């Protein structure tokens, strides 16, 4: 989406987002409480229960939108990401980048 003069509509449209090199390298925890560092969860809540669907989706949204590859490897579990991709609601640009790199995620979202 852009303004009438062709300028970006929002920062999210031009922000550089990172994407993992491989889903298999994502070895984050698969259950229990995940505590995110301030550099990722800078605006509030930092503890999320990975066994709770809402909490897991909220934590992964934060990591995917705010993180870099080292954060993905540490905090995201590839198997959980594959299994629950359709439930995670990152920004459109983030979703598009991850689905472009990993078409199997797009298939999961359908």
Protein Blocks (a to p, Z undefined) as FASTA:
>chain_A
ZZfkopafbfklmoccdddfbfklmccdfedjddddfklmmnlcfbdcfkbmklmmmmmm
mmmmmmcfklmmmmpcfklmmmmmmmpccdfklmmmmmmmmmmlmmmmZZ
